[in-house]
Amino acid sequence: MAKVFVIPDVHLKHWMFEEARNLLKTISCDKVVLLGDLVDDWYQESNLELYKKTLEEAAKFMKDHDALFCYGNHDVSYKWEMQESGYSNKARNTVLNGLNRLENCVSPERIAFAHRIDQTVFSHAGILEEYVTEYLSDPYMDMDEAIAEINEMGSDELWSDISPIWARPQDAHSGMELFHSELFQVVGHTPVSEPLQQGNLLTLDTFSTYPDGRPIGDERFVIVDTADGSWEYAD
């Protein structure tokens, strides 16, 4: 069993790392997991200093806390040159350099598309039954085998609406089912006003904003118990 402090989608809000540092001085947890999407935000495509500052803070935080990182769609869009909303051609080299620094500051296994700790799986958007059936070698594999296979994938398999960096199973009408639904999954990617638990799915993208800069969510960090899927606010 582990108590995991979770940092959801950052989207250039480098101040999140300072807030997390301060909280981690006063609370007890076993691990820290980042859910990805460090970069891109509304109308910031030319703000290279903001990109640089955020990536530097992320790398320093990862090193200091020996954290785990899950790539988000906005992160790998620069690696794969897959343009999407918010993508900055001007910032591409800055992002690639920053991601390279982050990848070199901790052991390689700490940076992936998905991580499992006990009975809980962390990824940017969730691992779905449909995705495993369509893209993985065996739809009946266990979760550890699926994660190992996903973590070796590239743009051909992961730039898909149902992949672990793009899926949105929060929509009740989507028909998307979690792979190995007995396990708890913690994701970001889909903005929510507060942590949203739907069965064994917990969505934590609470720091994203509207185009005018207003926060969508409550901007609070949580701690997840990886044994039973319970969670609480970290503050």
N, C-alpha and C positions, 0 to 999 in steps of 0.2 A: 504494500500500500504506500502511496506517495501523495503528498500535498503539492499540487502544481500551481504556481503563479502564472497566469496566462496574459500575454500581451497581444491584443487583437490588431487588426489592420491599422497601420501607422499613417500611411499616406502623407508623408513629409512633416508630420507633427513630432519633431525631434524632442520636444519638451516632454513627451510621454515617457522617455527613458529616465529623465530626472525625477519625474513623479514616481516611477516604478522603483528607482533606487531608494528614494526616501521611505517608501512603504516597506521595502525589503529590510530596512534597518530595524523595523519595529515589529515585524510579524515573523512567524516561523513557517517555512516551506522547504520542501525537499528538492524541487526542480523548478526551472523556469522554461516556458515554451512560448516562442513567437509564432503567430499564425500567418505571417507573411504580408505582402503588399506594403513594403516600406516606402515605395515611391509613388509619384503622380498624385495630383490633387487639382481641384478646379482652378484653371487660369494660371497655373504655376509653371507652364512649359519653359519659360525663359529664365526662371529663377534658379540658376545653376548653383548658387551658394546655398540655397535651401536644400537642394538635392545632396550636395556634398556634405553639409552639416548633418543631415539626417543619417546618411550612410556611415559617416564617421562615428556618430553617437551609437548607432546600432552595433557596429563592430566592437567598439569599446565595451558596450554593455554585454555583448555575447561573451567576450573574453573574460570579463570580470566575474560573470555569474555562471560561466560554463553552460550556457543555455542551449536549448534545442531550437532549431529554426525550420519552419515549413515554407517552402517557396509558394508565393502567390502568383496569380496570373500577371499582375503588373510587374513583378520582379523578372520573371522569365521572358516576358515579351521583349525585353531588351537583349537578352541572350539569343533569342530566336528571331529577332527582327520581325515580330508580329505586331503590327500597329493596332492599337485599340484606343478607347476613350482615355484621354489624358496623356497618351504617349508623347514624349518629347524627343524629337530628332536632335535638338540642340544638346540635350542632357545625356544622350546615349553613352558617350565615352565616360562621362562622370559616373553614371550608374554602373557600367561594366567595371570600372576601376574600384568603385565602392563595394560591389558584390564580391569582387576578387579579394579585396582586403578582408571582408567578412568571412569568406570561405577559408581563408588562410589563418584565421585567428583562433580557430578551435579544431578539434579532430574531425575528419571528414564525415564520420557517421552521424554527427550532430546536425548536419544540414541536409535536408531531404524534402521530398514531397509529403511524406507521412511518417509519423512516429507512433509506436504503441508503448504505453506504460501500463502495466497490469491489465485491467479490463477496459482501458480507455485508449481511443485512437485520436490523435491530433492531426489535422490537415487543414488546408486553407478552405476547402469547400465541401469535403465529405466523400467517402468511398461508397458508391452505390452498387446495388445488385445488378442493375442494368449495365453499368460500366464494366464490371468484372466479366459479365457474360459476353459482352461485345468485344472487349479489348484484351482480356487476359487469357492465358493458355488453358486454364481449367476453371470453369465456373464453380466447382466444388472444392476448390483449395481453401485452406484455412487463412485466417486474416494475416498472419505473419508472412506466409508465402505470397499473398497478394501485395502486401506492402513492399516486400523485397522486389517484386516484379515492377511495381509502379515506380519505385525509386530509381530504376534503371531506364525509365522511358524518356522520350523526347517529345518534340512538338507534334510529330505525326500521330501519336497516341493521346497526348494530353491537351491539345488545343481543340477541345470538344466540349459541348454544352453540358455533358454529363460526367466530365472528368473531375478528379479531386482538386483541381484548381478553378473549376468553372461551375460546378453543379449548384442548383438552388432547390434542394428538397424541402425547404420551408413552406413552399406554396402547397396548400392542402390539396389543390387540384392537379398537381404535377404528376402524381402517381409514382414518384420516385421513392424507392425503398432502400433502406440502408443495407449494405452487405454485412452479413453476420449481425443481425439486428439485436442479438443478445448483448453485444458490446456497446459501450457508450462512445459517442463520437462528439468531439469538440471542434467547432469550425468558426471561421470569420466570414468574409466575402460578402455576405448579405447584410446591409445595414439594418439595425434594429434599435428601438427606443430604449430597451433594457435587455439584459440577458434573456434569451428566449429558449425555454426548454420545451421540446415536443417529444415526449417519450424518451428515447435514448439519444436524442440529438440536442446539443446545446449550441446556440449561435451567439457569438460574442462581439460582432462588429458594432460596437457602441461608441466609437470615437469618430466615425465618418460624419461629414457635414453636407448640408445643402449647398447649392452653387453660391449662395450669398454669404456662406461662412457660418451660418447657424448650425449648431450641433444637432444631429439627428437623435443621438442616444444620450444616455446619462453620464458617459465618459468616466466610468468606474471600472477598476480592475477586479477580477475575481480569482479565487483559489478553488481548484477542482480536486476532489478526492478521487483518485484513479481506481480505487477498489469498488466503490458503490455508485460513482457518478454524481454524488451530491456536490453542491458548490455553495460558496458564500462570498460576499463582497470582501475584498482585501482591506478595505478602509473602515 
